[in-house]
């Protein structure tokens, strides 16, 4: 963690959970590529624009399933077509 004079910073909740649960801890995130979102329960929904081609959500929107899980625990495979 980088210390900046006059700025208070705290470790994330995930870092505490990882310390407590160790290798049993799983961090779960989510994203979407279309729809709307509200900043508070019952608040007005704001339409979300579609992701631009360079955003990481862009290819996820082309998956043939409404919901899916992407497990990132394993090492990445080498990209196809590269020697």
Backbone torsions as a table, in degrees:
resi	resn	phi	psi	omega
1	UNK	NA	134.9	-179.9
2	UNK	-90.5	128.5	179.4
3	UNK	-90.4	130.4	176.1
4	UNK	-121.6	124.2	-179.8
5	UNK	-55.4	133.3	177.8
6	UNK	81.3	-2.6	180.0
7	UNK	-116.1	127.4	178.8
8	UNK	-92.7	132.7	177.0
9	UNK	-134.2	152.4	-176.9
10	UNK	-133.4	151.3	175.1
11	UNK	-67.0	149.3	-179.3
12	UNK	-70.5	159.0	176.7
13	UNK	-60.6	-36.5	179.3
14	UNK	-61.0	-35.3	179.6
15	UNK	-67.3	-36.9	176.3
16	UNK	-67.0	-43.2	179.8
17	UNK	-64.3	-40.2	178.4
18	UNK	-64.3	-40.6	177.9
19	UNK	-62.6	-40.5	-177.4
20	UNK	-72.8	-48.3	-173.9
21	UNK	-93.0	-14.7	179.1
22	UNK	61.7	-134.0	-176.9
23	UNK	-69.1	-11.1	177.3
24	UNK	-80.9	-13.3	-178.0
25	UNK	-73.7	136.4	175.5
26	UNK	-127.7	124.4	176.2
27	UNK	-90.7	128.6	-178.0
28	UNK	-119.8	129.4	177.0
29	UNK	-126.1	170.7	177.2
30	UNK	-147.9	161.0	176.2
31	UNK	-153.6	173.0	176.8
32	UNK	-147.7	162.4	-178.1
33	UNK	-116.5	-1.6	177.8
34	UNK	-161.3	162.3	177.6
35	UNK	117.3	-152.1	-179.9
36	UNK	-144.8	163.3	-178.1
37	UNK	-142.1	151.9	178.1
38	UNK	-116.8	142.1	179.3
39	UNK	-79.4	-11.4	-179.4
40	UNK	-152.5	152.7	179.6
41	UNK	-57.6	127.2	179.7
42	UNK	77.9	-1.5	179.7
43	UNK	-76.7	171.3	-179.5
44	UNK	-67.6	140.2	179.2
45	UNK	-86.8	137.2	178.0
46	UNK	-108.9	125.8	178.5
47	UNK	-62.3	139.2	177.6
48	UNK	-98.5	130.7	178.2
49	UNK	-70.0	155.7	176.7
50	UNK	-64.3	149.7	-179.2
51	UNK	-68.3	144.7	177.0
52	UNK	-72.5	154.7	-178.3
53	UNK	-53.7	-28.3	-179.8
54	UNK	-83.6	-7.4	-178.3
55	UNK	-81.4	149.7	-178.0
56	UNK	-67.4	-22.2	178.7
57	UNK	-72.3	-21.5	-174.0
58	UNK	-56.0	-54.7	180.0
59	UNK	-67.6	-27.5	178.3
60	UNK	-63.4	-31.6	178.8
61	UNK	-70.3	-11.8	179.6
62	UNK	-98.7	1.6	176.7
63	UNK	-69.8	141.0	-175.3
64	UNK	-80.2	25.2	179.5
65	UNK	-135.4	142.6	179.0
66	UNK	-68.0	-35.0	-179.9
67	UNK	-135.1	142.3	177.2
68	UNK	-157.4	165.0	-179.7
69	UNK	-117.8	137.1	177.1
70	UNK	-119.2	109.1	-177.5
71	UNK	-87.2	114.9	-176.6
72	UNK	-102.9	16.5	-177.7
73	UNK	-74.7	-29.9	-177.2
74	UNK	-82.0	159.7	174.9
75	UNK	-63.6	147.6	179.8
76	UNK	-71.6	144.7	173.4
77	UNK	-80.6	155.5	176.5
78	UNK	-66.2	146.8	179.3
79	UNK	-61.2	145.3	177.5
80	UNK	-69.6	147.0	174.8
81	UNK	81.5	4.7	178.7
82	UNK	-113.4	136.8	-174.4
83	UNK	-99.2	NA	NA
